[in-house]
Amino acid sequence: MEENTVKTVETTEKAAKADKAEKKTAKKKEKRPSFFNGLKKEYKKIVFADKETVAKQTVAVVSMSIFIGALIAVLDLVMKYVLGFIL
């Protein structure tokens, strides 16, 4: 009778361990969504600018680039002129 009780206890312990293992894997699967599902959710959050906004920002970037390039060129010429007198 004692042997039977020991086997029953071992069986219930194995079942309990199996249940714990199942719960852990279930929790892990719930916590970690699939990469593509997360990517899909994040992609839906993106708001693209309309053509008018893109055009305005493009003009602003190009004009500022030209202005800063001209400013650097003028400063370079002035420094060359000033350094020509010194050296």
N, C-alpha and C positions, 0 to 999 in steps of 0.2 A: 504494500500500500504506500509505503514511503517513496518507492521508486516512481510510482504513478504521480504522486504529488510533485516530485522534483521535475518530472517531464512536463507537467502542466505549467509549473512556474516558469520553466525555461521557454515553453511555447508562448506564454503570455508576454514574457520579457522580449522575445524576438518580435512579436506582433507590435508591441509598444515601440520598439526601436524602428520598425518598418514604418509605423504611423508618423513618428517624428521625422524620419527621413523624407517621407512624402510631403509633410507639411513644410519642411525647409525648402524642398525643390519647388513647391507651389508658391511659396513666398518669394523665392528668387525669380521665378518667372513673372510674378505680378509686379515686382519692383523694376525689372529690366524690360521695358518694351522693346520691340524690334527696332533696329536702326532705321529701317525704311519707314516705319510708322511714325517715328519721331521726326524724320526728315520731312515727311508729308505734312505733319502738323506745323512745323516751322515754316515750310514753304507757303502755307496758306496765310501766314501772318505777314508776309512781305507785301508792301504797298508800293507799286511802281508809279513813278512820276508821269504826268501827262506830257504831251509833246511841247506844249507852251512853256512849261517849267523847265524842261530839258533845254529848249532853245535859249531861254533867258540865262540859264546858268552857263551854257556853252559860250555865249557872247561875253558874259562877265569874265570867265576864265581866260578867254583869248585876249580880251582887251587888257586885263591886268598883266598878263604875260608880256604883251607888247610894251606896256608902260614900264614895267620893271626892267625889261631888257634895254629899253632906251635910257632909263635912268642909270643903269650900270655902265652903258657905253659912254654917256656924258661924264660920269664920275671918272672913268678910266682915262678919257681924253684930258680932263682937267688935271688929274694926277700926273700924267705924262708931261704936260706943259709945265707944271710947277716943278717937277723933278728935273726937267731939262735945265732950268735955271740953277738949281742947286748943284747938280753934278756936271 
